[in-house]
Amino acid sequence: MHEYSIVSALVDNVQAALDPHPGAVVRRLYVQIGEQAGVEIELLRTAFETFRDRSICARAELEIHPVAAVWACVGCGRTIEPGAVLRCPACGRPARLVAGGEIILERIEMEVPDV
């Protein structure tokens, strides 16, 4: 289950973002997950719930924004309809994934103590 390694990398990124802010508390993480990223969203939620207790994200909520797959022609840029053959109907060139393969830590909500 690679969702645990994804959560581990996510927590590492959050830790790096919080290092300049001693005493900060993470409240919420916003993550984009593409439908072609190979991530099972419910397993990711479970991995986060299990792993966060021993991390900087102990009190954080995880908000996941799914990203639909979008395929486009590499030649003319025409978008390929979902479920269609991954070739451009206009020029016949192969399509490439232009959205939906990502895993992005979009935003971190945190409380920073007064200095």
OpenMM code with the backbone's topology and positions (N, CA, C; nanometers):
from openmm import Vec3, app, unit

residues = "MET HIS GLU TYR SER ILE VAL SER ALA LEU VAL ASP ASN VAL GLN ALA ALA LEU ASP PRO HIS PRO GLY ALA VAL VAL ARG ARG LEU TYR VAL GLN ILE GLY GLU GLN ALA GLY VAL GLU ILE GLU LEU LEU ARG THR ALA PHE GLU THR PHE ARG ASP ARG SER ILE CYS ALA ARG ALA GLU LEU GLU ILE HIS PRO VAL ALA ALA VAL TRP ALA CYS VAL GLY CYS GLY ARG THR ILE GLU PRO GLY ALA VAL LEU ARG CYS PRO ALA CYS GLY ARG PRO ALA ARG LEU VAL ALA GLY GLY GLU ILE ILE LEU GLU ARG ILE GLU MET GLU VAL PRO ASP VAL".split()
positions = [
    Vec3(0.0847, -0.1175, 0.0000),
    Vec3(0.0000, 0.0000, 0.0000),
    Vec3(0.0899, 0.1248, 0.0000),
    Vec3(0.1064, 0.1857, -0.1156),
    Vec3(0.1954, 0.3006, -0.1275),
    Vec3(0.1345, 0.4297, -0.0733),
    Vec3(0.0092, 0.4258, -0.0322),
    Vec3(-0.0528, 0.5450, 0.0262),
    Vec3(0.0212, 0.5894, 0.1529),
    Vec3(0.0783, 0.4940, 0.2273),
    Vec3(0.1546, 0.5316, 0.3467),
    Vec3(0.2805, 0.6098, 0.3092),
    Vec3(0.3465, 0.5724, 0.2002),
    Vec3(0.4653, 0.6475, 0.1586),
    Vec3(0.4252, 0.7863, 0.1072),
    Vec3(0.3084, 0.7971, 0.0469),
    Vec3(0.2588, 0.9277, 0.0027),
    Vec3(0.2323, 1.0164, 0.1243),
    Vec3(0.1692, 0.9608, 0.2261),
    Vec3(0.1431, 1.0373, 0.3487),
    Vec3(0.2745, 1.0768, 0.4156),
    Vec3(0.3712, 0.9875, 0.4160),
    Vec3(0.5013, 1.0186, 0.4745),
    Vec3(0.5664, 1.1366, 0.4018),
    Vec3(0.5620, 1.1356, 0.2693),
    Vec3(0.6177, 1.2467, 0.1912),
    Vec3(0.5387, 1.3753, 0.2157),
    Vec3(0.4082, 1.3633, 0.2280),
    Vec3(0.3229, 1.4786, 0.2551),
    Vec3(0.3608, 1.5422, 0.3886),
    Vec3(0.3751, 1.4606, 0.4910),
    Vec3(0.4123, 1.5104, 0.6244),
    Vec3(0.5511, 1.5728, 0.6210),
    Vec3(0.6435, 1.5142, 0.5462),
    Vec3(0.7775, 1.5723, 0.5330),
    Vec3(0.7707, 1.7115, 0.4705),
    Vec3(0.6865, 1.7276, 0.3681),
    Vec3(0.6704, 1.8584, 0.3038),
    Vec3(0.6085, 1.9599, 0.3987),
    Vec3(0.5113, 1.9155, 0.4771),
    Vec3(0.4483, 2.0049, 0.5750),
    Vec3(0.5508, 2.0460, 0.6803),
    Vec3(0.6313, 1.9503, 0.7267),
    Vec3(0.7346, 1.9811, 0.8259),
    Vec3(0.8315, 2.0851, 0.7718),
    Vec3(0.8724, 2.0708, 0.6474),
    Vec3(0.9643, 2.1679, 0.5865),
    Vec3(0.9009, 2.3072, 0.5792),
    Vec3(0.7714, 2.3120, 0.5512),
    Vec3(0.7016, 2.4409, 0.5436),
    Vec3(0.6867, 2.5043, 0.6818),
    Vec3(0.6779, 2.4230, 0.7864),
    Vec3(0.6609, 2.4755, 0.9214),
    Vec3(0.7920, 2.5074, 0.9918),
    Vec3(0.9028, 2.4579, 0.9428),
    Vec3(1.0317, 2.4812, 1.0093),
    Vec3(1.0591, 2.6291, 1.0374),
    Vec3(1.0267, 2.7211, 0.9455),
    Vec3(1.0509, 2.8630, 0.9754),
    Vec3(0.9528, 2.9240, 1.0764),
    Vec3(0.8545, 2.8470, 1.1210),
    Vec3(0.7501, 2.8983, 1.2106),
    Vec3(0.7426, 2.8136, 1.3376),
    Vec3(0.8372, 2.8291, 1.4295),
    Vec3(0.8363, 2.7481, 1.5523),
    Vec3(0.7045, 2.7625, 1.6283),
    Vec3(0.6528, 2.6518, 1.6753),
    Vec3(0.5294, 2.6519, 1.7527),
    Vec3(0.4025, 2.6525, 1.6701),
    Vec3(0.4147, 2.6548, 1.5383),
    Vec3(0.2960, 2.6543, 1.4527),
    Vec3(0.2235, 2.5204, 1.4648),
    Vec3(0.0922, 2.5276, 1.4497),
    Vec3(0.0079, 2.4084, 1.4569),
    Vec3(-0.0679, 2.3960, 1.3253),
    Vec3(-0.0588, 2.2797, 1.2644),
    Vec3(-0.1277, 2.2550, 1.1376),
    Vec3(-0.2737, 2.2226, 1.1672),
    Vec3(-0.3641, 2.2907, 1.0988),
    Vec3(-0.5076, 2.2698, 1.1167),
    Vec3(-0.5710, 2.1925, 1.0012),
    Vec3(-0.5267, 2.2202, 0.8787),
    Vec3(-0.5896, 2.1555, 0.7627),
    Vec3(-0.4903, 2.1518, 0.6470),
    Vec3(-0.4945, 2.0404, 0.5739),
    Vec3(-0.4158, 2.0250, 0.4524),
    Vec3(-0.5103, 2.0094, 0.3351),
    Vec3(-0.4785, 2.0763, 0.2269),
    Vec3(-0.5557, 2.0656, 0.1032),
    Vec3(-0.4659, 1.9982, 0.0001),
    Vec3(-0.5124, 1.8862, -0.0513),
    Vec3(-0.4323, 1.8069, -0.1437),
    Vec3(-0.5136, 1.7779, -0.2691),
    Vec3(-0.4502, 1.7947, -0.3857),
    Vec3(-0.5119, 1.7568, -0.5126),
    Vec3(-0.4610, 1.6175, -0.5500),
    Vec3(-0.5532, 1.5289, -0.5849),
    Vec3(-0.5175, 1.3939, -0.6273),
    Vec3(-0.5830, 1.3678, -0.7624),
    Vec3(-0.5007, 1.3444, -0.8627),
    Vec3(-0.5518, 1.3140, -0.9956),
    Vec3(-0.6049, 1.1722, -1.0030),
    Vec3(-0.7106, 1.1535, -1.0822),
    Vec3(-0.7704, 1.0203, -1.0918),
    Vec3(-0.6770, 0.9199, -1.1581),
    Vec3(-0.5750, 0.9660, -1.2283),
    Vec3(-0.4774, 0.8771, -1.2904),
    Vec3(-0.3472, 0.8688, -1.2104),
    Vec3(-0.3464, 0.9198, -1.0883),
    Vec3(-0.2256, 0.9218, -1.0056),
    Vec3(-0.1963, 0.7867, -0.9406),
    Vec3(-0.2884, 0.6938, -0.9502),
    Vec3(-0.2668, 0.5625, -0.8904),
    Vec3(-0.2861, 0.5614, -0.7401),
    Vec3(-0.3654, 0.6545, -0.6901),
    Vec3(-0.3893, 0.6656, -0.5463),
    Vec3(-0.5343, 0.6310, -0.5168),
    Vec3(-0.5541, 0.5420, -0.4219),
    Vec3(-0.6880, 0.5091, -0.3739),
    Vec3(-0.7188, 0.6095, -0.2626),
    Vec3(-0.8120, 0.7000, -0.2883),
    Vec3(-0.8367, 0.8124, -0.1976),
    Vec3(-0.8766, 0.7660, -0.0576),
    Vec3(-0.9604, 0.6670, -0.0459),
    Vec3(-1.0012, 0.6212, 0.0878),
    Vec3(-0.8843, 0.5577, 0.1623),
    Vec3(-0.7979, 0.4866, 0.0909),
    Vec3(-0.6782, 0.4319, 0.1560),
    Vec3(-0.5844, 0.5442, 0.1992),
    Vec3(-0.5763, 0.6503, 0.1206),
    Vec3(-0.4946, 0.7652, 0.1579),
    Vec3(-0.5492, 0.8305, 0.2849),
    Vec3(-0.6811, 0.8444, 0.2921),
    Vec3(-0.7426, 0.9003, 0.4143),
    Vec3(-0.7100, 0.8130, 0.5357),
    Vec3(-0.7224, 0.6818, 0.5197),
    Vec3(-0.6926, 0.5893, 0.6291),
    Vec3(-0.5462, 0.5982, 0.6692),
    Vec3(-0.4566, 0.6032, 0.5711),
    Vec3(-0.3140, 0.6143, 0.6000),
    Vec3(-0.2844, 0.7450, 0.6745),
    Vec3(-0.3487, 0.8546, 0.6334),
    Vec3(-0.3287, 0.9830, 0.7001),
    Vec3(-0.3767, 0.9764, 0.8443),
    Vec3(-0.4950, 0.9198, 0.8655),
    Vec3(-0.5484, 0.9093, 1.0016),
    Vec3(-0.4558, 0.8257, 1.0908),
    Vec3(-0.3980, 0.7215, 1.0355),
    Vec3(-0.3091, 0.6335, 1.1113),
    Vec3(-0.1752, 0.7007, 1.1392),
    Vec3(-0.1198, 0.7673, 1.0401),
    Vec3(0.0152, 0.8212, 1.0466),
    Vec3(0.0227, 0.9570, 1.1163),
    Vec3(-0.0812, 1.0358, 1.1097),
    Vec3(-0.0735, 1.1745, 1.1575),
    Vec3(-0.0519, 1.1874, 1.3069),
    Vec3(-0.0971, 1.0879, 1.3865),
    Vec3(-0.0849, 1.0970, 1.5325),
    Vec3(0.0588, 1.1148, 1.5788),
    Vec3(0.1525, 1.0647, 1.5036),
    Vec3(0.2931, 1.0727, 1.5428),
    Vec3(0.3678, 1.1782, 1.4612),
    Vec3(0.2965, 1.2819, 1.4193),
    Vec3(0.3592, 1.3799, 1.3299),
    Vec3(0.3144, 1.5220, 1.3632),
    Vec3(0.3691, 1.6151, 1.2879),
    Vec3(0.3320, 1.7563, 1.2977),
    Vec3(0.1852, 1.7778, 1.2608),
    Vec3(0.1253, 1.6813, 1.1933),
    Vec3(-0.0137, 1.6907, 1.1461),
    Vec3(-0.1131, 1.6247, 1.2414),
    Vec3(-0.0737, 1.6070, 1.3677),
    Vec3(-0.1560, 1.5326, 1.4632),
    Vec3(-0.2981, 1.5863, 1.4750),
    Vec3(-0.3153, 1.7178, 1.4645),
    Vec3(-0.4481, 1.7770, 1.4798),
    Vec3(-0.5055, 1.8276, 1.3476),
    Vec3(-0.4438, 1.7900, 1.2392),
    Vec3(-0.4846, 1.8418, 1.1078),
    Vec3(-0.5929, 1.7570, 1.0428),
    Vec3(-0.6774, 1.8242, 0.9689),
    Vec3(-0.7756, 1.7579, 0.8841),
    Vec3(-0.7174, 1.7507, 0.7434),
    Vec3(-0.7587, 1.6504, 0.6688),
    Vec3(-0.7130, 1.6332, 0.5320),
    Vec3(-0.8298, 1.6548, 0.4378),
    Vec3(-0.8157, 1.7534, 0.3506),
    Vec3(-0.9188, 1.7797, 0.2508),
    Vec3(-0.8610, 1.7442, 0.1139),
    Vec3(-0.9256, 1.6494, 0.0484),
    Vec3(-0.8768, 1.6011, -0.0809),
    Vec3(-0.9666, 1.6530, -0.1916),
    Vec3(-0.9028, 1.7125, -0.2928),
    Vec3(-0.9734, 1.7596, -0.4114),
    Vec3(-0.9369, 1.6682, -0.5275),
    Vec3(-1.0301, 1.5833, -0.5710),
    Vec3(-1.0011, 1.4968, -0.6860),
    Vec3(-0.9897, 1.5803, -0.8141),
    Vec3(-0.8985, 1.5388, -0.9012),
    Vec3(-0.8783, 1.6055, -1.0291),
    Vec3(-0.9081, 1.5055, -1.1396),
    Vec3(-1.0035, 1.5395, -1.2240),
    Vec3(-1.0415, 1.4514, -1.3346),
    Vec3(-0.9288, 1.4436, -1.4371),
    Vec3(-0.9183, 1.3286, -1.5017),
    Vec3(-0.8193, 1.3108, -1.6077),
    Vec3(-0.8616, 1.3888, -1.7313),
    Vec3(-0.7670, 1.4576, -1.7904),
    Vec3(-0.7889, 1.5295, -1.9154),
    Vec3(-0.6768, 1.4881, -2.0099),
    Vec3(-0.7167, 1.4407, -2.1269),
    Vec3(-0.6220, 1.3997, -2.2300),
    Vec3(-0.6328, 1.4972, -2.3463),
    Vec3(-0.5178, 1.5272, -2.4089),
    Vec3(-0.5179, 1.6186, -2.5234),
    Vec3(-0.4185, 1.5691, -2.6276),
    Vec3(-0.4404, 1.6101, -2.7499),
    Vec3(-0.3529, 1.5764, -2.8617),
    Vec3(-0.2186, 1.6464, -2.8441),
    Vec3(-0.1093, 1.5740, -2.8674),
    Vec3(0.0231, 1.6351, -2.8551),
    Vec3(0.0527, 1.7292, -2.9718),
    Vec3(-0.0199, 1.7135, -3.0812),
    Vec3(0.0030, 1.7979, -3.1983),
    Vec3(-0.0783, 1.9249, -3.1976),
    Vec3(-0.2090, 1.9110, -3.1963),
    Vec3(-0.2956, 2.0290, -3.2097),
    Vec3(-0.3548, 2.0767, -3.0774),
    Vec3(-0.3387, 1.9995, -2.9697),
    Vec3(-0.3884, 2.0407, -2.8389),
    Vec3(-0.5355, 2.0145, -2.8153),
    Vec3(-0.6015, 1.9533, -2.9119),
    Vec3(-0.7448, 1.9259, -2.8982),
    Vec3(-0.7688, 1.8279, -2.7828),
    Vec3(-0.8687, 1.8585, -2.6985),
    Vec3(-0.9045, 1.7724, -2.5867),
    Vec3(-0.9753, 1.6476, -2.6380),
    Vec3(-0.9378, 1.5333, -2.5805),
    Vec3(-0.9982, 1.4053, -2.6159),
    Vec3(-1.1125, 1.3783, -2.5179),
    Vec3(-1.2266, 1.3425, -2.5692),
    Vec3(-1.3433, 1.3146, -2.4853),
    Vec3(-1.3173, 1.1948, -2.3929),
    Vec3(-1.3702, 1.1987, -2.2695),
    Vec3(-1.3551, 1.0848, -2.1785),
    Vec3(-1.4109, 0.9568, -2.2416),
    Vec3(-1.3363, 0.8500, -2.2299),
    Vec3(-1.3785, 0.7210, -2.2826),
    Vec3(-1.3438, 0.6986, -2.4286),
    Vec3(-1.2958, 0.8008, -2.4961),
    Vec3(-1.2618, 0.7881, -2.6384),
    Vec3(-1.1225, 0.7254, -2.6532),
    Vec3(-1.0933, 0.6799, -2.7728),
    Vec3(-0.9601, 0.6304, -2.8049),
    Vec3(-0.8625, 0.7462, -2.7850),
    Vec3(-0.7460, 0.7172, -2.7293),
    Vec3(-0.6509, 0.8226, -2.6958),
    Vec3(-0.5665, 0.8636, -2.8174),
    Vec3(-0.6358, 0.8983, -2.9222),
    Vec3(-0.5790, 0.9533, -3.0457),
    Vec3(-0.6675, 1.0684, -3.0878),
    Vec3(-0.6069, 1.1706, -3.1437),
    Vec3(-0.6819, 1.2871, -3.1873),
    Vec3(-0.7724, 1.2503, -3.3047),
    Vec3(-0.9015, 1.2798, -3.2933),
    Vec3(-0.9914, 1.2510, -3.4048),
    Vec3(-0.9655, 1.3415, -3.5257),
    Vec3(-0.8971, 1.4532, -3.5035),
    Vec3(-0.8708, 1.5469, -3.6131),
    Vec3(-0.7426, 1.5126, -3.6884),
    Vec3(-0.6329, 1.4895, -3.6143),
    Vec3(-0.5036, 1.4693, -3.6819),
    Vec3(-0.4442, 1.3298, -3.6626),
    Vec3(-0.5051, 1.2485, -3.5743),
    Vec3(-0.4596, 1.1108, -3.5553),
    Vec3(-0.3382, 1.0930, -3.4661),
    Vec3(-0.2847, 1.2006, -3.4110),
    Vec3(-0.1684, 1.1889, -3.3228),
    Vec3(-0.2110, 1.1381, -3.1858),
    Vec3(-0.1174, 1.0762, -3.1123),
    Vec3(-0.1526, 1.0240, -2.9797),
    Vec3(-0.1820, 1.1357, -2.8801),
    Vec3(-0.2623, 1.1009, -2.7819),
    Vec3(-0.2968, 1.1967, -2.6756),
    Vec3(-0.1994, 1.1808, -2.5600),
    Vec3(-0.1915, 1.2854, -2.4794),
    Vec3(-0.1134, 1.2787, -2.3561),
    Vec3(-0.1993, 1.3298, -2.2419),
    Vec3(-0.1670, 1.2834, -2.1236),
    Vec3(-0.2381, 1.3259, -2.0033),
    Vec3(-0.1923, 1.4669, -1.9674),
    Vec3(-0.2861, 1.5619, -1.9618),
    Vec3(-0.2515, 1.7000, -1.9275),
    Vec3(-0.3032, 1.7402, -1.7890),
    Vec3(-0.3908, 1.6608, -1.7321),
    Vec3(-0.4390, 1.6826, -1.5945),
    Vec3(-0.4909, 1.5497, -1.5424),
    Vec3(-0.4792, 1.5312, -1.4122),
    Vec3(-0.5329, 1.4101, -1.3508),
    Vec3(-0.4277, 1.3094, -1.3109),
    Vec3(-0.3002, 1.3422, -1.3271),
    Vec3(-0.1932, 1.2522, -1.2854),
    Vec3(-0.1164, 1.3048, -1.1648),
    Vec3(-0.1639, 1.4150, -1.1100),
    Vec3(-0.0884, 1.4856, -1.0062),
    Vec3(-0.1257, 1.4452, -0.8639),
    Vec3(-0.0295, 1.4683, -0.7755),
    Vec3(-0.0493, 1.4653, -0.6306),
    Vec3(0.0157, 1.5943, -0.5818),
    Vec3(-0.0663, 1.6902, -0.5397),
    Vec3(-0.0149, 1.8235, -0.5063),
    Vec3(-0.0628, 1.8660, -0.3681),
    Vec3(0.0321, 1.9043, -0.2844),
    Vec3(-0.0018, 1.9698, -0.1580),
    Vec3(-0.0349, 2.1136, -0.1946),
    Vec3(-0.1630, 2.1414, -0.1993),
    Vec3(-0.2130, 2.2692, -0.2494),
    Vec3(-0.1995, 2.3817, -0.1469),
    Vec3(-0.2339, 2.3519, -0.0225),
    Vec3(-0.2352, 2.4571, 0.0799),
    Vec3(-0.2255, 2.3954, 0.2181),
    Vec3(-0.1626, 2.4683, 0.3086),
    Vec3(-0.1541, 2.4295, 0.4493),
    Vec3(-0.2169, 2.5422, 0.5313),
    Vec3(-0.3158, 2.5074, 0.6119),
    Vec3(-0.3702, 2.6042, 0.7080),
    Vec3(-0.3045, 2.5760, 0.8414),
    Vec3(-0.2472, 2.6817, 0.9001),
    Vec3(-0.1790, 2.6644, 1.0281),
    Vec3(-0.2023, 2.7842, 1.1184),
    Vec3(-0.1858, 2.7614, 1.2453),
    Vec3(-0.1880, 2.8690, 1.3439),
    Vec3(-0.0448, 2.8934, 1.3858),
    Vec3(-0.0042, 3.0190, 1.3787),
    Vec3(0.1314, 3.0566, 1.4168),
    Vec3(0.1199, 3.1417, 1.5421),
    Vec3(0.1945, 3.1063, 1.6475),
    Vec3(0.1854, 3.1851, 1.7711),
    Vec3(0.2410, 3.3256, 1.7524),
    Vec3(0.1870, 3.4193, 1.8316),
    Vec3(0.2401, 3.5556, 1.8309),
    Vec3(0.3831, 3.5544, 1.8805),
    Vec3(0.4617, 3.6390, 1.8214),
    Vec3(0.6042, 3.6455, 1.8612),
    Vec3(0.6270, 3.7667, 1.9445),
] * unit.nanometer
topology = app.Topology()
chain = topology.addChain("A")
for resn in residues:
    res = topology.addResidue(resn, chain)
    for name in ("N", "CA", "C"):
        topology.addAtom(name, app.Element.getBySymbol(name[0]), res)
